[in-house]
Amino acid sequence: MRHDYKGTFLESFKDIKNNPILLVPDLLLVISTTVLTSLFLYINGLLKGTTLNAEHFTKFAVETFNSAPLLTKFILSLVILAVINIFFGITFNIMKYVMIRDLVEYRREPNILESYYEVREYLFPVLGIKAILVALYLLPFIVFTFLSLKNNLLIIISPIVVLGIWAFLKVSFLFIYPTLMIKTRKGIITTFRETYQYFKRNRLHALICAAIVFLTSVLATYLLTLIGKLITNYITISSVASLYTLISTLAIIIIWVWGLVFLFKNY
């Protein structure tokens, strides 16, 4: 099958332009993460007004690790808020996957409320997929780190090998969420098997799609960072810098969503 990568590349941006509601889940995730992070800092006394109290950080670290009650509060607040944020993250991601599926596969207008109603159906499959992917990425890192302790030569080779394994895993399971949402619907192991079978049948296609998404993300991030540095160096007005932070955050979210739309369209 011949794929029109250029056409799909542009159509994916057009889909976001015509359906800005696709950005809502990621915007909600950014907001919830900001709120929960601020709450964590506030609970542990690291906020000064609405900003991080950097001067108090060293003192806080010493006092916390020398006080059982403070350390317990620190760990509990970190774990509880992290779990809450992970739940929010998975929920918002599922809503995003459902809306993109509706747009690409069913040719219907994305609806934020309807996508929320499907969260329960996909909650455990998505959670399981993410957990297995994390384990797959961590395993080579742990193994080669352990081996490097026994062989100095592996200290040089290990990073290259681990990065190679990570790249292979990324390309192999690039289409795992389109597979789940469009083909398998349920079943964690089935989704992994179907995704890998799809990769084996379409190796070049998967590699090209991964390269396009990766290079686009890197280029966008580089340009945003470059513009940010120029603003910091030549514009001293804090409100301008704050406005650019909001704009750059929105731009990054657009690239994230574009990447998913692009992959769903190429599945």
C-alpha positions as CSV (number, residue, x, y, z in Angstrom):
1,M,0.0,0.0,0.0
2,R,1.3,3.5,-0.9
3,H,0.9,6.1,1.8
4,D,0.5,9.8,1.3
5,Y,2.7,11.0,4.2
6,K,2.7,14.6,3.1
7,G,-1.0,14.8,2.7
8,T,-1.6,13.0,6.0
9,F,0.9,15.3,7.7
10,L,-1.0,18.4,6.6
11,E,-4.5,16.9,7.1
12,S,-3.6,16.1,10.7
13,F,-2.9,19.7,11.5
14,K,-6.1,20.7,9.6
15,D,-8.1,18.2,11.7
16,I,-6.8,19.9,14.9
17,K,-7.6,23.4,13.5
18,N,-11.2,22.2,12.6
19,N,-11.6,20.3,15.9
20,P,-9.8,22.3,18.7
21,I,-11.7,20.2,21.2
22,L,-9.0,17.5,20.6
23,L,-6.7,19.7,22.6
24,V,-8.9,19.8,25.7
25,P,-7.7,16.6,27.4
26,D,-4.1,17.7,27.3
27,L,-5.0,21.2,28.5
28,L,-6.9,19.6,31.4
29,L,-3.9,17.4,32.1
30,V,-1.5,20.4,32.2
31,I,-3.9,22.3,34.5
32,S,-4.4,19.3,36.9
33,T,-0.6,18.6,37.0
34,T,0.0,22.3,37.8
35,V,-2.6,22.4,40.5
36,L,-1.4,19.1,42.1
37,T,2.2,20.1,42.0
38,S,1.3,23.4,43.6
39,L,-0.7,21.6,46.3
40,F,2.3,19.3,46.9
41,L,4.6,22.3,47.3
42,Y,2.1,24.0,49.6
43,I,1.6,21.0,51.8
44,N,5.4,20.7,52.3
45,G,5.9,24.5,52.8
46,L,7.8,25.1,49.6
47,L,5.5,27.8,48.2
48,K,6.1,31.4,48.9
49,G,2.9,33.1,47.8
50,T,2.4,31.6,44.3
51,T,6.1,30.9,43.6
52,L,8.6,28.3,44.6
53,N,10.5,29.3,47.7
54,A,14.0,28.3,46.4
55,E,15.8,29.8,49.4
56,H,14.0,27.5,51.8
57,F,14.6,24.4,49.7
58,T,18.0,23.4,51.2
59,K,16.8,23.9,54.7
60,F,13.6,22.0,53.9
61,A,15.6,19.0,52.6
62,V,17.8,18.8,55.7
63,E,14.9,19.2,58.1
64,T,12.8,16.6,56.2
65,F,15.4,13.9,56.1
66,N,16.2,14.4,59.8
67,S,12.5,14.3,60.9
68,A,10.4,11.2,60.7
69,P,7.0,13.1,60.7
70,L,8.2,15.5,58.0
71,L,9.6,12.7,55.9
72,T,6.4,10.7,56.3
73,K,4.3,13.7,55.2
74,F,6.6,14.3,52.3
75,I,6.4,10.7,51.0
76,L,2.7,10.3,51.6
77,S,1.8,13.6,49.9
78,L,4.1,12.7,47.0
79,V,2.6,9.2,46.5
80,I,-1.0,10.2,46.9
81,L,-0.8,13.2,44.6
82,A,1.3,11.2,42.1
83,V,-1.4,8.5,42.0
84,I,-4.1,11.0,41.5
85,N,-2.2,12.7,38.7
86,I,-1.6,9.3,37.0
87,F,-5.3,8.6,37.2
88,F,-6.1,12.0,35.7
89,G,-3.5,11.4,33.0
90,I,-4.9,8.1,31.9
91,T,-8.4,9.4,32.0
92,F,-7.6,12.4,29.8
93,N,-5.5,10.3,27.5
94,I,-8.3,7.8,26.9
95,M,-10.7,10.7,26.2
96,K,-8.2,12.0,23.6
97,Y,-7.8,8.5,22.0
98,V,-11.6,8.1,21.8
99,M,-12.1,11.5,20.1
100,I,-9.3,10.9,17.6
101,R,-10.7,7.5,16.8
102,D,-14.2,9.0,16.3
103,L,-12.8,11.6,14.0
104,V,-10.5,9.3,12.0
105,E,-12.3,6.0,11.9
106,Y,-15.9,6.9,12.3
107,R,-15.8,10.2,10.6
108,R,-17.8,11.9,13.2
109,E,-17.3,15.1,15.2
110,P,-15.4,14.5,18.5
111,N,-17.4,15.0,21.6
112,I,-15.7,15.5,25.0
113,L,-18.6,14.2,27.1
114,E,-19.1,11.1,24.9
115,S,-15.4,10.4,25.1
116,Y,-15.6,10.6,28.9
117,Y,-18.3,8.0,29.0
118,E,-15.9,5.5,27.3
119,V,-13.1,6.0,29.9
120,R,-14.3,3.1,32.1
121,E,-14.2,0.7,29.1
122,Y,-10.6,1.4,28.3
123,L,-9.2,2.3,31.8
124,F,-7.6,-1.1,32.6
125,P,-6.4,-1.9,29.1
126,V,-4.7,1.5,28.8
127,L,-3.3,1.2,32.3
128,G,-2.0,-2.3,31.6
129,I,-0.4,-1.2,28.3
130,K,1.3,1.7,29.9
131,A,2.6,-0.4,32.8
132,I,4.0,-3.1,30.4
133,L,5.6,-0.4,28.2
134,V,7.3,1.1,31.2
135,A,8.5,-2.3,32.3
136,L,9.8,-3.1,28.7
137,Y,11.8,0.2,28.7
138,L,13.1,-0.2,32.2
139,L,14.3,-3.8,31.8
140,P,17.2,-3.2,29.4
141,F,18.3,-0.2,31.4
142,I,18.4,-2.2,34.6
143,V,20.1,-5.2,33.0
144,F,22.8,-3.2,31.3
145,T,23.4,-1.0,34.3
146,F,23.9,-4.1,36.4
147,L,26.3,-5.7,33.8
148,S,28.2,-2.4,33.5
149,L,29.1,-2.7,37.2
150,K,31.0,-5.9,36.4
151,N,32.5,-4.9,33.0
152,N,34.0,-1.4,32.4
153,L,33.8,-1.9,28.6
154,L,30.0,-2.1,28.9
155,I,29.9,1.3,30.4
156,I,30.7,2.7,27.0
157,I,28.6,0.2,25.0
158,S,25.5,0.0,27.2
159,P,24.0,3.5,26.5
160,I,24.2,2.8,22.7
161,V,22.6,-0.7,23.1
162,V,19.9,0.6,25.5
163,L,19.0,3.5,23.2
164,G,18.9,1.0,20.3
165,I,16.5,-1.3,22.2
166,W,14.3,1.7,23.2
167,A,14.2,2.8,19.5
168,F,13.2,-0.7,18.4
169,L,10.5,-0.8,21.1
170,K,9.2,2.6,20.1
171,V,8.8,1.7,16.5
172,S,7.5,-1.8,17.2
173,F,4.7,-0.5,19.3
174,L,4.2,2.8,17.6
175,F,0.6,2.0,16.7
176,I,-0.4,0.3,19.9
177,Y,-3.2,2.9,20.8
178,P,-4.6,3.0,17.3
179,T,-4.6,-0.9,17.4
180,L,-6.5,-0.8,20.8
181,M,-9.0,1.8,19.8
182,I,-9.7,0.6,16.2
183,K,-9.1,-3.1,16.1
184,T,-8.8,-5.0,19.3
185,R,-11.0,-2.8,21.6
186,K,-10.1,-4.9,24.6
187,G,-7.3,-7.3,25.7
188,I,-3.9,-6.1,26.7
189,I,-1.9,-9.1,25.4
190,T,-4.0,-9.3,22.3
191,T,-3.3,-5.6,21.6
192,F,0.4,-6.1,22.0
193,R,0.4,-9.1,19.7
194,E,-1.7,-7.4,17.0
195,T,0.5,-4.3,17.2
196,Y,3.7,-6.2,16.8
197,Q,2.2,-8.3,13.9
198,Y,1.2,-5.0,12.2
199,F,4.8,-3.8,12.7
200,K,6.2,-7.0,11.1
201,R,3.9,-6.5,8.1
202,N,4.7,-2.8,7.8
203,R,8.2,-2.2,9.0
204,L,9.2,0.5,6.6
205,H,5.8,2.3,7.1
206,A,6.2,2.2,10.9
207,L,9.8,3.5,10.6
208,I,8.8,6.4,8.3
209,C,5.9,7.4,10.6
210,A,8.1,7.3,13.7
211,A,10.8,9.4,11.9
212,I,8.2,12.0,10.8
213,V,6.7,12.3,14.3
214,F,10.1,12.4,16.0
215,L,11.7,14.9,13.6
216,T,8.6,17.2,13.7
217,S,8.6,17.1,17.5
218,V,12.3,17.8,17.8
219,L,12.2,20.7,15.3
220,A,9.2,22.2,17.0
221,T,10.8,21.9,20.4
222,Y,14.1,23.4,19.1
223,L,12.3,26.4,17.6
224,L,10.2,27.1,20.7
225,T,13.3,26.9,22.9
226,L,15.3,29.2,20.5
227,I,12.5,31.8,20.5
228,G,12.2,31.5,24.3
229,K,15.9,32.2,24.7
230,L,15.7,35.2,22.4
231,I,12.7,36.6,24.4
232,T,14.6,36.0,27.7
233,N,17.8,37.7,26.4
234,Y,16.2,40.8,24.7
235,I,12.9,41.3,26.5
236,T,12.9,42.0,30.2
237,I,9.1,42.4,30.6
238,S,8.0,39.5,32.8
239,S,4.4,39.5,31.4
240,V,5.8,38.9,27.8
241,A,7.8,35.9,29.1
242,S,4.8,34.5,30.9
243,L,2.6,34.9,27.8
244,Y,5.2,33.1,25.7
245,T,5.3,30.3,28.2
246,L,1.5,29.8,27.7
247,I,1.9,30.0,23.9
248,S,4.8,27.5,23.8
249,T,2.9,25.1,26.1
250,L,-0.1,25.3,23.7
251,A,2.2,24.7,20.8
252,I,3.7,21.6,22.4
253,I,0.2,20.3,23.1
254,I,-0.7,20.8,19.5
255,I,2.3,18.8,18.4
256,W,1.5,16.0,20.8
257,V,-2.1,15.7,19.5
258,W,-0.9,16.1,15.9
259,G,1.4,13.1,16.4
260,L,-1.5,10.9,17.6
261,V,-3.8,12.1,14.8
262,F,-1.1,11.4,12.3
263,L,-0.5,7.9,13.6
264,F,-4.3,7.1,13.7
265,K,-4.6,8.2,10.1
266,N,-1.7,6.1,9.0
267,Y,-2.9,2.9,10.8
